[in-house]
Amino acid sequence: MEPSARCDAFEWQPDMADMAKRSVQLNHLETRIAIHTEDLRNAPQIIGRESVNGVVCNPPYGKQGSVILSQTGAQCLARHETDCTLADIVRASSAILRNQGRLWMVFPATRMLELLDVLRENRLEPKQMRMVCAKLTKAPYLLLVEAVKNAKPMLKWLPPLVVYHEDGTETSE
């Protein structure tokens, strides 16, 4: 991380936020990383509109009303859009990003079109995309996306990230 960089992390589950705070303390990063036990939709009011250069997000993958929910409450909130939707996440990200700020997101490949629609509705132009495949012979299961606020359209596809060789061993990447 850039020596002068400062990060604000939002986690609305108190136990997960507490774990993150302990990790920050153990790594002596209290002056650089702030953990907010707060709904990310409140980020514009907490850290300010158009106040950051970048947002990194790994949102819940399960679309509201379309998947079987996880058993525990914590898993359910982390894995499924129970209350906070993809549109909510992207809207909050766009609100806190400065002009030309970047959003980096990991998302299910099966929901790519929905993601692209929501990004563009919120003035976030997809600039780079990379598919993640378990094996070269398998369809992608994840998508890595970089979007830029108020940018002109032009998408660059990066080579797929292949996690395993055909024999099941991990690739070097």
N, C-alpha and C positions, 0 to 999 in steps of 0.2 A: 504494500500500500504506500502511496505517495506520502512522504513524511509529514506534510502539512494537511493531509486529507482528514476530514472529520465525517463520521457516519452517524446517522440516526436510524435506528431499527425499530420497527413497530411490530409488536406481538400482543394480541389481545387475550391470550390465555395466560393467566398469572403464573402458573407453574412453569410454563415454557419461557416466559419473560424472566423469571427468577433464575432459571438455568442459564439463560443467555447472559444475565448480569454477572453471575458467578464466573462464567467463562471470561468475560471482559476483565474482571478483577484479577483472576488467576494469570492472565496474560499482560497485566499492567497497562491496559488500554483505556482506563477510565477517562482520560483527558481527550480521547479521540473518538470513542464510540459511546453513544447514548442509547440506552434501551428504553423505549416507551411502552409501558403496559397500557396499550391504547388501541382502539380500532383505527386501522390505517386510513379510513375515510375521514378521520379528524386531522390527518397530517397537515393539510393546508392551514388550519387554524393554529396548530401547535408549532410547526417549524417555519411557516410562512409560504405564501403563494410565490411561485417562480423563484424559489430560493436555493435549488440544488441543480448540480450539473448532471447527475446520474442517479438512476434508480435501478436496483437489482431486485427481481421478484421471482419467486417460485410459488405461484398461486395454487390453490386447490385444483386438482385435475377433474374431479367429478362434477359434471354439469347438474345444476339444480333440477331435481325431479327425474333424472334419467339413469341413475345408478343405484345399486344397493348400498345403503349407508354402512359405514364401519360400526363396529359394536360399541366402542367407548366414545365418550363425549369428546375427549381430546383428539382422538384419531378422526372422528367425524368432522370436526372443525378444520383440521389440517388438510384433509383429503377431499372434502366435498364443499360445494357452494351451498351451505345451509342458510346463511343469512347474507353474506357478502358475495356478490356476483363478480364475474370477470369484468363486466362494464363498470362496476363500482371501483375495482382495483385500478383499471386503466384510467378512469376519470380522475381519481386521486393522484395517480402518478403524473398525469398531464398537468394537473393544477400546481404541483410543487416543482415541476421541471422548468428551468429557464428556457428561453428561446434557444433552439439548437441543442438542448439537453438530450441525453440518451437514456433510453429504457432498455434494459437487458432482461429477457424473460425466458424461462423454461416452460414448455407447455406441451400437452399431448398432440401428437401429429394429427390424430383423427379430428381435432377441433381447429385445425389451421385456418379454415375459411372464416369461422366465427371470430377468431382472434384478429385476423387481418381487418375484418369489417369494424370491429370495436376500436382497434388502434386508429384507423383512419378517421372514424367518427370523432375521435378526440385529438385530431391534429398531430398524431404520431405516425410518421411515415416509416414503414418497414424498409430498412436499408440493407441488412444482411440477414440471411437465414441459413441454418445448417440442420439437416436431419440427423437424428441419432438412431442407429440400427444396432440391434443385438449382434447380428452377424451380417455379412455382406449379402447373403442370400435371403435375408428377412426384410420385411417392410419396416419402415421407420416407425418408432413408437413415441419418440419425443422430437420436439422442435426447439432449437435455440434461435432466438430472434433478437436483433438489435433494431430499435426504432428511434428516429430522431424527430423531436418536436419542431413543427413548422418547416420541414424539409420538403424539397421537391421529390416527386416520384422517381425512383430508380432502385431496383432491387438487385442485389448481388447474391448469388447462390454460392455457398461454400461447399467444398467436398463433404460427403457424409462422414460423420464420426462413427466408426465401427468399433464396438466395445469388445467383441470376442472373435477370435479366429474360428474357422469351421471346426477345429478339434476341441474347442471350448476354452482354450487358454486366452488370457487377456491380450489385447493388442497393446503395443507400446504407448499409444496415445491414451 
